């Protein structure tokens, strides 16, 4: 079996399913490099404060940064979920959390300086809409007092369809949010029951209509394949409903069953999970169905309609990648707020305390709640540039890398270039004396291509989701 591709003269017109099976191995998603599993506890509050100081005093201080705010609360438990979350029905916990977020913002601004420009805001979780409209309004007002939001910037929020209605969407629009991401995962009632997330398709369709009426710029839908009780027929029905729904963007994730790491997954019956051949077929069918419906494959597991800014950015070579996935925003610093949030400032990564108790305790002491992170080495920065060039543009030009880092690419990466030869023979990359280019077929396995340049991946591969 082969999957139809859009086809370019010098790339294969089909992608063999056998090739997907061959690369059905664990691997990073490369929302960062090095990946978060490499963070160390020796990187702490002082290191992060220094990174903020350096940004404040740098020539690039006027470049817009991104803000991420993690809201950890959920009313009910989804068994597949691997996010950092707190399941509770006690709404007052949201109020307490906002108070501590205000403390963290004050500490960040004390180091960064007031009025730093912001071009992108993203609220994730958990379920950000666990906060009511008044609380979300207070959060946005807090951020706008502390930072200078750039006109026309992106403000996005993750939505659990079970927690909002048209009135709440209108309130979000009034607060300035212009992009939404609906967590759908699967429309099949039997699958929803198996993962403890019941949400009728009609509810999602009604919310989509309301969001479009309200003028949201871009609406994303998350799907997951490989969930318990999914099969070829049930997933085909979900794909048909998604084509009818026609969101601007689709994120299609592979379920990673790691019950030893994520306690909620222990409630999933392993015998109900689709086997590897079925999972690969579902991915293959999704790629074909979404391509036939006119979606552009962005990379990894993201699709977008041709006129969506994400698809335009890919065509124009302006695609970037951060902890939220693919982005149209310029590559830059990310200030992360809230429990477990991960940020990037300069050549550093940082992560806040993972539990509310630890997060609150550090803030009670007047300290930034950073508990681990990483100061990148020169080799890390170099490899990050190469990996992100592959992930975002599908091409690495040796001249640009050599000019920026003072190396001879062919010598520095001789083992990696040798490792790419079999991929070139399989039609995934094209190798030339001064460049590496991912083919159209290779985009579907770009994680595997990027892994070749990952110095740490072999030692930690089993900690990641599967490439397919």
N, C-alpha and C positions, 0 to 999 in steps of 0.2 A: 504494500500500500504506500502511496506517496501523497503528499499534500501540495495542492496547487499554490504557486506563488505568483505575484504580480508579473514577475519576469523582466529581466533586463538582458540585453544581448549577450553580455559576457558572464552571466551567472546562471546556475542551473534553473530550469523551469519547474522542477519538483523538489520537494524535500522528503527523502525516504523516512518512513516511520522507524526503520531500523537504525537510522542515525540518531533519532530521538532516544531510542532505547539505549544505544551505546553511551550516551551522555547522561543517563538517568542516575546521577551520582550527587551526593551532597556538595554544596558549594555556597560561598557568600553571595549576598545580593548587592554588595558594593554600594551601599548608601554612604560608606566611608571607606577609606584605606589609610592605614590599617583598620581592620574591622574591630568592633567593640569588644570582642573577646580578648583583644591584646591590651586593653586598658589595664593600668596598674594603680594600686592604692598609694604608691609613693608620690603620685601626682595628686595634689590636694588644693585647698583653698588658696594658699599663697601663690602657687603656680598659675592658677586661673586668674587671680587678681593681677598678676604681672602681665598676663596676656591681654587683659582688658586695658591696662595702662599703656601697653605698647600700641594697641589699636588707637586709643585716644590721642596719642602723640604722633601717630604716623601720618604720612602724606595722604594715605587712603582713608583717613577718618571720615571724610565726607561722603564716602561711597555707601549707599544704602545697605543695611544689614537685614537679615531675616529674623523674625521672632517665632519661636515655637512655645506654646503653653500646653502642658500636659494636665488634663483633668481626669483623675484616675477612677472616678466613681461610676458604677453600673448598678442598675436596679436588680438585674438577674444575671445569672452566669451562663455564658455560651461555652459549651464544652470544648470546642476546638481552639479557643482563644489562648494566645501566648503573650498577650500584652500585659503590661503592669497595671493592675486594676484592683479596686476595692469594691466588693459587692455589698451593697447596703441599701436599705429603704429609708434610712434616717437622713432626711433632707438637710437637717441642721449641720451636717458634716460639711456640706458645700460652703456654708457661711464661714465656718472656721477655716476652711482651706483658703478662701479668698483673703482672709485676714493675713495668713502666712505668705500668700503670694505677694501681697503688698509689701511685706517686710523684705522679701527676696528682691523685688523690683528696686526698692530703695537701696539695698546693698549693691546691686548691679550698677545702678546709676551713679553711686558714689565713686565707683572705680572707673566707669566708662565715660562719665560726664553726662550732664543733662542734655536732652534734645538730640541724641544721636538719630540720624535719619533711618527710617524703616521702609523698605519697599515691599515686604511680604510678611503677612501674619497667618499662622496656621494654628488652630485649636484641635488637639487630638486627645485620645484617651485609650481606655475608658470610654465614657460617653460624655462629651462636652455639654450636651443638652440636658444632662442631669441637673445642671444649674438652671434656675428659672430665668425668665426674661430680665427681671430686675437685676439679678446677680450677674448675668452676662453683660448687661449694660454697665454695671459697676466695673467689671473687669476691663472692658474696652476703654472706659473713661480713664481708668488707672493707667493703662498703657499709653493712651494718647497724652496724658499729662507728663509722662516720663520720657517719651520718645517723640520724634517729629515724623509723622507718617507722610510719605511722599504721595502727592495727588495721583490718582489712577493706579495705585498699587493693588496687589492681590490681598484679599482677606478671605480665607477659606476655613471651613469647619466640617468636622466629621459628624455625620448624622446617623443615629439609630432610628429607622423609620417608625419604630414602635413608640418613640418618645416625643414626636412632634405632630402638628397638624398644620393646615394652611395658615392659621393665625400666627403660630409660632414662626413659620418661615417668613411671614411678613415682618415680624419683629426682628428677625436676624437681618433681613434686608435693610431695615431702618437703622440698624447699628453699623452698617457699612459692609457687611459680608457680601461678597459677590461670587463666591464659588462654594459649591456644596459637594460632599462625597457621601453617598448613601451606601450603607452596609447591607447588601442583599444576600450574598454568599450562594444561595440556591433558592429557587422558587418551589421545589418539590415538597409537599407537606410531610412526606415520610422522612425525607432527609432533614427537614427542619425539626421534626420531633426528635430525631436521633442526636441532634446537636443542641437541643433545648433552646431553639430560637424560632418561635412561631410568628410569622408575619405574612398575612395573605398578600398575594400579588396585587390585588385590587388596591390595597392600601398604598403600595409603592407607586402604582400608576397614578393614583390621585395626587400624591405628593409631587410627582414629576410634573404633572400638569400645572399645579399651583406654583411650583418653582419657576417654570417657564413664563407663566403669566406675570410673575413678580419681576422678571427680567434678570435672573441670575445669569452671569456670563458663561459659566461652564459648569456642567453637572456630571460628576463621576459616579460610577457604580462599581462596587467591589464584588467580585465573584471568587469562589474557591472550588477547585476540582480536587478529587481524591477524598471527599468527605464520606462518612459512613452511609451506607444504603444508596449511594449514587451508583448508577449504571449507565450504559450507553444510551438507553432509551430515555431515562429520566433527565439526563443532562442535555439531551437533544431538545427536550421540551423547554428546559430553562433557557437554552440558547435562542429558541424561537421567540420566547417572551422578551428576552433582552433585545432582540432585533426589532420587535414591535415597540418596546419602550424607547429605544434609540437614544441613550444618553450620549453626551458629547465625548466622554472618555470612559474607558473600561479598564479596570485593573483585574487581571485574571491570575490569582495566586494558586500555587500548589500547596495543599495541606501537608504540613510536616507533623507527623505523629511522633511526639517525643514525650511520652507520659512520665519518663523518669526525670524530666526537667520541668514540665508544666503539669501541676497537679490536676487541674480541671480535665485534662485529656484522659485521665484514668477512668473517667465515666463513659468513655467511648469504647464500645466492644470492638476489639481489634479484628475479630472475624467478620465484622460488617464493613470493613474498609475494602474498597476496590483493589484488586491486585495490580501489580505493575503494568502488565499489558493493557488492562482496562484504563488505567490512569493515562497511559501514553495515548491511547485511542481518543480519550476525551479531550486531551490537549490538542491532538491533531485535528479533531473535528471542530474544536473552538477556533483554531487558527483559520481553518478553511471557511467556516461559517461567517466569521467576522470580516474576513477579507472579501468574501462574496457580498457582504452587506455594505461594503464601501469604507470600512475602517482602515486606517493606516496603522501598520505595526510600528510602534515607537521604539521598542526594545524591551528586553527582559519579558515582562508580562503585561505591558501597557499598550492599549490601542486608543486611537482617537479619530474622530471624523476629520476629513481633509481640511476643513476651514477652522478647526479648533487651534488656538494658539500653540498648543503642544506639537501638533503636526506641522504647523508653519515653522516653528522653531527648529524642528528636525530638518526640514527641507533647507532651511537657511543656515544650518550649522551652528545654531545658537542654543542647543539643548544643554542643560546642566543636570547634575544629580546631587541630591543631599539626603538628609535623614528622612525626608518625607517622600523620596523617590525622584522621578524626573520632574524637572522644573524649567520654566521659561525665564526665570530670574537669573541675572548674572551670577557667576560663581563668586561667593563671598562668605562673610562671617555669619554665623547663626548663633544667636543668643537664646538659650533654652531655659525655660522657667517651669518650676513644678517638680514634684517627686519623680525620680528616675529619668528626668529629661536629659538628653544628650545634646551638647552644643559643639560648635567649632569656632574658634577665634584664632586667626593667624595660623601658625603651624602647630596648633594644639587641639586636642579633643578633651572634653570634660563631661562627667556624668554626675548628676545629683544623687543623693541618698535614695535607695530603692523602697524604703518603707516610710509611711507617714510618721511613725514614731521618731525615726532617725532624722527625717527631714525637719520636723518641728523642733526637735532638740537642738539641732545646729543653729536654726534661726533664733531660738530662744537665747542662745549664747551670743547672738549678734554676728554670726559667721555665715559666709556663703556656704550653701549646703553641698558643695562639691566633695565627693568621697573618692573618686578615682578619675583617671584620664590618661593622657599620653602627650608627651612632647615629641614631635616627629623628628626623626633623623633626616639627614640629607637624602639618604637612600629611600626612606619612606616618602618624602616629598616627590622625588623623581618617579617612583613607581606609581604614586597616586596620580600624577599627571598622565602617565601612559595608560593606566587602567581607566581613568575617566575619559580620556580621548577615545578609547575603544568603546566604552559603554555609551557615550553620548554622541560622538561623531562617526564612530565606526572606522576611524582612520588615525594612524600615528605617522606624522611626518618627522623623519629623523633630524632634518635641519633645524626645525623649531626646538626640539628637545635638546639637541646639542648646544644650540646658542644659549638656551636658558640655564643649562646645568653644567656646561663645560666638560662633556664626556664625548667619547666616540661610541655612538649607539651600537654599532655592529659588534664592537669588542665587549662593551659592558653587558650587553644582553645576548651574547653568543649562545648560551645554553637555551634561552627562551626562544630565540629564532629557530634553533634546531628542533625544539619541541613543537613549533608551529608547522613544520613541514608536513606531518601527517594530516593536519587540519587543512592545509592547502590542497593536498591530494584528495580530500573529501569534499572540497568545494566550499569550505567555510571561510577561508581567508585567501587573499591574494598577496603574495610576497614579492616585493621589488627591491632593488638595491637601496632605495632611500625611503621606503614607506611600507607600512602594513595596513591593509584595508580589509574590513569585514565585508563579505559578500551579502547579497540579499538573503540567501539561505542561512548564512552565519549569524544574522541578526537574531534568529530564533534560539541560538545557542551562545549568545554573546558572553554570558557568564562564564562558560567553559573556556572561551578564548581569553578572557581577562584573567582567569585563574592561573594561566601560564606565567604571568608576571607577578604573582602574589608570593612573596618570600616566605610567608607564614602558613599558607593554606594547608599544606600537606600534614602539618602537625595538628591542625584543629578541624579538619574537614567534617568529621562526624557531628560537630555541633551545629551544622547548618541544615537548612532545608535543601531539598533536591533541586537540581538544575531543571529537571523536567517534571 
